[in-house]
Amino acid sequence: MNVQPIAELSPTERTALFDRSSGVEDAIQSAKEIIERVRTEGDVALRAYAREFDDCDVGNLEITDQTEAATERLDPTLLAEIETAAENIRAFHEKQRPQDWRETTEGRELGRRFRPIERVGVYTPGGTASYPSSALMGIIPAVVAGVEHVGVVTPPAEQLDDATLAAIQIAGGDAVYQVGGAQAIAALAYGTETVSRVEKIVGPGNQFVTAAKQLVQGDVEIDFLAGPSELVVVADETANAPFVAADLLAQAEHDPNASVVAVTHHEPTAERIAKETERQLEAIDRNDIAREALENDASGVFIARSRSEAVLFAESYAPEHLSIQTEDDEAILDRIDSAGSVFLGPYTPVAAGDYATGTNHVLPTSGGARTTGGLAVETFLRSTTVQRLNKTALEDLRETITTIATTEGLEAHARSVDQRFQP
């Protein structure tokens, strides 16, 4: 990996680091055509795209009944570990459920209540690949929120992955369809003869999935537009370079476009991290993918002039994952506001959050952490405010309401209050 002082970054290099895109531009036109065809042809289009993109002839698009059978076929050890992860994820998300409340003060009763969205679609990468963790992360928060119908889409294959199907069953998906890509997003957004239309779509996918989510937004709600995986590690002289390198490579193996960064104010630590990353790179199976990620413009090892500059760098980057491997990690955390998920200390690898701690790994990328958080129970809830006034409470507010309403030229607003005090 390149080692470079932050102070020497050119404007172009800074743009590559801090203004990362989700990478969907090249997929927009294709996604648009796919969406239109699905809206017009429904299931016929879904089967045609399965043959074209997945090399698979699909009979039944709905495969809900296959999920229970998958749990019976799956290796018992793997099944038990998926269940353990599901328990941890469910427990963490149960703590996120907000409570309805009402308070009454001087005749003024105010409150807020929360109700789940009724129908949600979860995109779960899969097909021949195995991503049971993505199924757990997308479905469980919706179930905890109380969503009435959780529809799940996963790419088709001649032999679907049992681990993913079992995870869908364990998580509590209500209906499962073997359809992937932009066509899956279109089916969830607009419905087909088989796939039920939903009100919100969540879950990660490739650039075509992301492009489709961008295009259907407005007709249906989405979580956010997620791009390639990201990690920033803030390190100091106490950091264990092999640990940092292992974390960088764990994210780099996702995608050639993944962004992996280490930043430190201690130059010898920067050099050790870079050398250790190169050493470990040769030992991983996906080293060709990881090397591309390490060499892209949004990756590198950076030397800050001070601890404060390193923290400012991490805050400006607003990464999907932030690992703080320093002596004073809590003090640094207190200065960070923009990060999807934070991992404190040398024994908290990002992989722990990806699979087993219980936190959600569906997180904002491309700087999205500046304005939003990751998938959570709140993602699937609507809030409603509630109010009740008695006559005395309204009279107390009468002058405030009518004065402001008159100022805004909304006479009927003012009269709607005054009317209640006429003889």
C-alpha positions in Angstrom: 0.0 0.0 0.0 1.1 3.6 -0.6 2.2 5.6 2.4 1.5 9.3 2.0 1.4 12.4 4.3 -2.1 13.9 4.4 -0.5 17.3 3.9 0.8 16.3 0.5 -2.5 15.2 -1.0 -3.4 16.9 -4.2 -6.9 18.3 -4.8 -7.7 15.4 -7.1 -6.5 12.9 -4.5 -8.6 14.5 -1.8 -11.7 14.3 -4.0 -11.1 10.6 -4.6 -10.9 10.1 -0.8 -13.7 12.3 0.4 -16.2 12.5 -2.5 -16.6 8.8 -3.2 -19.5 7.8 -5.4 -21.7 4.7 -5.1 -20.5 3.7 -8.6 -24.0 3.4 -10.2 -23.6 5.8 -13.1 -22.7 3.2 -15.7 -25.6 1.0 -14.6 -28.4 3.5 -14.7 -29.5 3.1 -18.3 -29.5 -0.7 -18.1 -31.4 -0.6 -14.8 -34.0 1.7 -16.3 -34.7 -0.6 -19.2 -35.0 -3.6 -16.9 -37.4 -1.8 -14.7 -39.6 -0.8 -17.5 -39.7 -4.3 -18.9 -40.6 -5.8 -15.5 -43.4 -3.2 -15.1 -44.8 -4.2 -18.5 -44.2 -7.9 -18.6 -44.2 -9.0 -15.0 -43.2 -12.6 -14.3 -42.3 -13.2 -18.0 -39.6 -10.6 -17.7 -38.3 -12.0 -14.5 -37.9 -15.5 -16.0 -36.3 -14.0 -19.1 -33.7 -12.1 -17.1 -33.0 -15.2 -15.0 -32.0 -17.0 -18.2 -30.0 -14.0 -19.5 -28.2 -12.9 -16.3 -28.2 -16.0 -14.1 -28.1 -18.8 -16.7 -31.0 -20.4 -15.0 -34.5 -21.5 -16.0 -36.8 -20.6 -13.3 -40.0 -22.5 -12.7 -41.7 -21.2 -9.5 -40.6 -17.7 -8.7 -41.8 -18.1 -5.1 -39.7 -20.5 -3.1 -40.9 -19.9 0.4 -41.4 -23.6 1.0 -37.8 -24.3 0.3 -36.4 -22.3 3.2 -37.7 -24.8 5.9 -36.3 -27.7 3.9 -32.9 -25.9 3.7 -32.7 -25.8 7.5 -33.1 -29.6 7.6 -30.4 -30.2 4.9 -27.9 -27.7 6.3 -24.8 -28.9 8.3 -25.9 -28.8 12.0 -22.8 -27.0 13.1 -23.4 -24.2 10.5 -27.1 -24.1 11.4 -26.3 -23.6 15.0 -23.9 -20.8 14.4 -26.4 -19.0 12.1 -28.9 -19.3 14.9 -26.4 -17.9 17.4 -25.8 -14.9 15.1 -29.6 -14.5 14.7 -30.1 -14.5 18.5 -27.4 -11.8 18.9 -28.8 -9.6 16.1 -32.4 -10.0 17.5 -31.3 -9.1 21.0 -29.5 -6.0 19.8 -32.3 -4.8 17.7 -34.9 -5.4 20.4 -33.2 -2.7 22.4 -33.9 -0.2 19.6 -37.7 -0.4 19.8 -39.0 3.0 20.8 -41.9 3.3 23.2 -45.1 5.2 22.6 -45.5 8.1 25.1 -48.1 10.7 26.2 -47.6 13.5 28.7 -50.2 16.0 30.0 -49.3 19.4 31.3 -51.9 22.1 32.2 -54.6 20.6 30.0 -52.3 20.0 27.0 -51.8 16.3 26.2 -49.0 15.6 23.8 -47.4 12.3 22.6 -45.8 10.2 20.0 -46.6 6.7 18.8 -44.8 4.3 16.5 -46.2 1.9 14.0 -44.5 -0.5 11.6 -44.5 -0.2 7.8 -46.9 -2.9 6.6 -45.0 -4.4 3.7 -41.2 -4.4 3.3 -38.9 -6.0 0.7 -35.4 -7.2 1.6 -32.8 -7.8 -1.1 -30.5 -10.7 -0.1 -27.5 -11.4 -2.3 -27.2 -15.0 -3.0 -27.9 -17.4 -5.8 -24.9 -19.8 -5.9 -23.0 -17.5 -3.4 -23.6 -17.8 0.3 -24.5 -14.7 2.3 -26.6 -15.9 5.2 -25.5 -12.8 7.3 -27.1 -10.4 4.8 -30.4 -12.3 5.2 -30.3 -12.0 9.0 -29.3 -8.3 8.9 -32.1 -7.3 6.6 -35.0 -9.4 7.9 -34.6 -9.4 11.7 -34.9 -5.6 12.2 -38.1 -5.6 10.2 -39.5 -8.5 12.1 -38.6 -6.9 15.4 -40.3 -3.7 14.3 -43.5 -5.7 13.7 -43.7 -5.5 9.9 -46.7 -7.5 8.8 -45.2 -8.8 5.5 -41.5 -9.2 4.9 -40.8 -10.3 1.3 -37.3 -11.5 0.4 -35.7 -11.6 -3.0 -32.5 -13.5 -3.7 -30.9 -14.3 -7.1 -31.9 -17.6 -8.8 -29.6 -20.6 -9.3 -30.0 -24.2 -10.5 -29.1 -25.1 -6.9 -29.8 -22.3 -4.4 -27.6 -21.8 -1.4 -29.0 -23.7 1.6 -27.2 -21.4 4.1 -28.9 -18.3 2.7 -32.3 -20.0 2.6 -31.9 -21.3 6.1 -31.0 -17.9 7.4 -34.1 -16.4 5.7 -36.2 -19.0 7.6 -34.5 -18.4 10.9 -34.8 -14.6 10.5 -38.5 -14.8 9.8 -39.1 -13.9 6.1 -42.7 -14.3 5.1 -42.3 -14.8 1.4 -39.2 -15.6 -0.7 -38.7 -15.2 -4.4 -35.8 -16.3 -6.6 -35.1 -13.1 -8.5 -32.1 -10.9 -8.3 -30.6 -7.7 -9.8 -32.4 -4.6 -10.9 -35.4 -6.8 -11.9 -35.8 -7.9 -8.3 -36.0 -4.2 -7.2 -38.5 -3.5 -9.9 -40.7 -6.5 -8.9 -40.8 -5.4 -5.3 -41.5 -1.8 -6.2 -44.3 -2.4 -8.6 -45.4 -6.0 -8.1 -45.8 -8.8 -10.6 -48.2 -11.7 -10.9 -46.2 -13.5 -8.2 -44.1 -10.9 -6.4 -46.1 -8.8 -4.0 -45.6 -5.0 -4.1 -44.0 -3.5 -1.0 -43.8 0.0 0.6 -40.0 0.0 1.4 -37.0 -1.8 0.0 -33.8 -2.4 1.9 -30.6 -4.4 1.5 -27.3 -4.3 -0.3 -26.5 -5.4 -3.8 -24.3 -4.7 -6.8 -24.3 -1.5 -8.9 -27.4 -2.6 -10.8 -29.4 -3.2 -7.6 -28.2 0.2 -6.3 -29.1 1.9 -9.6 -32.5 0.4 -9.6 -33.1 1.5 -6.0 -32.2 5.0 -7.1 -34.6 4.9 -10.0 -37.6 3.5 -8.0 -37.1 5.9 -5.1 -40.2 8.0 -4.9 -42.5 5.3 -6.0 -41.3 3.2 -3.1 -39.1 4.1 -0.1 -35.6 2.7 0.2 -33.0 2.5 2.9 -30.1 4.2 1.2 -27.8 3.9 -1.9 -24.9 1.8 -0.8 -21.7 1.5 -2.7 -18.5 -0.7 -2.2 -17.4 -1.5 1.3 -15.2 1.0 3.2 -13.0 0.9 6.3 -10.9 3.6 8.0 -8.5 2.5 10.8 -7.2 5.2 13.1 -4.0 3.9 14.7 -1.3 5.2 17.0 2.1 3.8 18.1 0.3 1.2 20.3 -1.5 -0.4 17.4 -0.7 -3.9 16.4 0.3 -3.7 12.8 -0.7 -7.3 11.9 -4.2 -6.7 13.4 -4.6 -3.5 11.4 -3.4 -5.2 8.2 -5.8 -8.1 8.7 -8.7 -5.7 9.1 -7.7 -3.8 5.9 -7.5 -7.0 3.9 -10.8 -8.3 5.3 -12.6 -5.3 3.7 -10.4 -5.3 0.6 -11.4 -8.8 -0.4 -15.0 -7.7 -0.8 -14.6 -5.8 -4.1 -11.9 -4.2 -6.3 -13.6 -0.9 -5.6 -13.6 -1.3 -1.8 -12.0 1.6 0.0 -9.5 0.7 2.8 -7.6 3.3 4.7 -5.3 3.5 7.7 -4.4 6.9 9.2 -1.9 7.6 12.0 0.3 10.4 13.2 3.1 8.0 13.9 5.2 7.4 10.8 6.9 4.2 11.9 3.4 2.7 12.5 2.3 3.7 9.0 5.3 1.9 7.5 4.7 -1.2 9.6 1.0 -1.3 8.6 1.9 -1.0 4.9 4.6 -3.7 5.0 2.4 -6.1 7.0 -0.5 -5.6 4.6 1.7 -6.6 1.7 3.0 -9.6 3.6 -0.5 -10.9 4.5 -1.9 -10.2 1.1 -0.2 -13.2 -0.5 -1.8 -15.5 2.1 -5.5 -14.8 1.3 -7.4 -16.6 -1.5 -8.9 -13.4 -3.0 -5.6 -11.6 -3.2 -6.2 -10.4 -6.8 -9.4 -8.6 -5.7 -7.8 -7.3 -2.5 -4.8 -5.9 -4.4 -7.0 -3.9 -6.7 -8.8 -2.5 -3.7 -5.6 -1.6 -1.9 -4.4 0.2 -5.0 -7.5 2.2 -5.9 -7.7 6.0 -5.4 -9.8 5.8 -2.2 -7.4 3.5 -0.3 -4.0 4.0 1.3 -2.0 4.5 4.5 -1.8 8.2 5.5 0.4 10.0 7.9 -1.1 12.8 9.9 0.9 15.7 11.4 -0.9 15.2 14.7 -3.5 13.1 16.4 -6.1 15.8 15.8 -5.4 15.8 12.0 -5.9 12.0 12.0 -9.2 12.4 13.8 -10.3 15.2 11.4 -9.3 12.9 8.4 -11.5 10.1 9.7 -14.4 12.4 10.4 -14.2 14.0 6.9 -14.0 10.5 5.3 -17.3 9.5 7.1 -16.6 5.8 6.6 -18.9 2.8 6.6 -16.7 1.1 9.1 -14.4 3.0 11.5 -11.8 1.0 13.6 -10.0 2.9 16.4 -6.9 1.1 17.5 -5.3 3.6 19.8 -4.4 3.9 23.5 -7.2 6.5 24.0 -9.9 5.1 21.8 -12.8 6.5 23.8 -11.4 10.0 23.6 -11.1 9.7 19.8 -14.6 8.3 19.6 -15.9 11.3 21.4 -14.6 13.5 18.5 -16.2 11.3 15.8 -19.7 12.0 14.6 -19.7 10.5 11.1 -19.3 6.8 10.8 -21.6 3.9 10.1 -20.3 1.6 12.7 -17.4 2.0 15.1 -15.1 -0.8 16.3 -13.0 0.0 19.4 -9.8 -1.7 20.4 -7.5 -4.3 19.0 -9.8 -7.3 19.6 -12.9 -5.9 17.8 -12.4 -6.7 14.1 -15.0 -5.5 11.7 -15.7 -9.1 10.9 -17.2 -9.5 14.4 -19.8 -6.9 13.5 -20.3 -8.3 10.1 -21.5 -11.6 11.5 -22.0 -12.1 15.2 -22.0 -9.2 17.7 -25.6 -8.3 16.9 -25.0 -4.8 15.3 -26.2 -4.4 11.8 -23.8 -4.5 8.9 -26.1 -2.8 6.3 -24.4 0.6 6.6 -24.2 3.9 4.6 -21.2 4.3 2.3 -19.8 7.1 0.1 -20.0 9.6 2.9 -23.6 8.8 3.7 -22.7 8.5 7.4 -22.6 12.3 7.5 -26.4 12.3 7.4 -27.7 8.8 8.2 -27.1 5.6 10.1 -27.3 2.0 9.3 -30.2 -0.4 9.0 -32.2 -0.4 12.3 -35.6 -1.0 13.8 -36.4 2.6 13.2 -35.9 2.0 9.4 -39.2 0.1 9.5 -41.3 2.4 11.7 -43.5 5.4 11.1 -44.1 7.9 13.9 -47.3 9.8 14.6 -47.7 12.8 16.9 -50.8 12.9 19.1 -52.3 15.9 20.8 -55.4 16.8 22.9 -56.2 20.2 24.4 -58.9 21.2 26.8 -60.6 24.6 26.5 -58.3 26.3 29.0 -55.2 25.0 27.3 -56.4 26.2 23.9 -57.3 29.6 25.5 -53.7 29.8 26.8 -52.4 29.3 23.3 -55.1 31.4 21.5 -53.1 34.6 21.2 -50.0 32.9 20.0 -51.8 30.9 17.3 -54.0 33.7 16.0 -51.1 36.3 16.0 -48.8 34.0 14.0 -51.6 32.8 11.7 -52.6 36.4 10.9 -49.0 37.3 10.2 -48.8 34.5 7.7 -52.0 35.7 6.0 -54.0 32.6 7.0 -57.1 34.1 8.4 -59.1 30.8 8.5 -56.4 29.3 10.7 -57.0 32.1 13.3 -60.8 31.9 12.9 -60.7 28.1 13.6 -59.4 29.0 17.1 -61.6 32.0 17.7 -64.7 30.1 16.7 -64.3 27.9 19.7 -64.7 30.9 22.0 -67.8 32.5 20.4 -71.0 32.7 22.6 
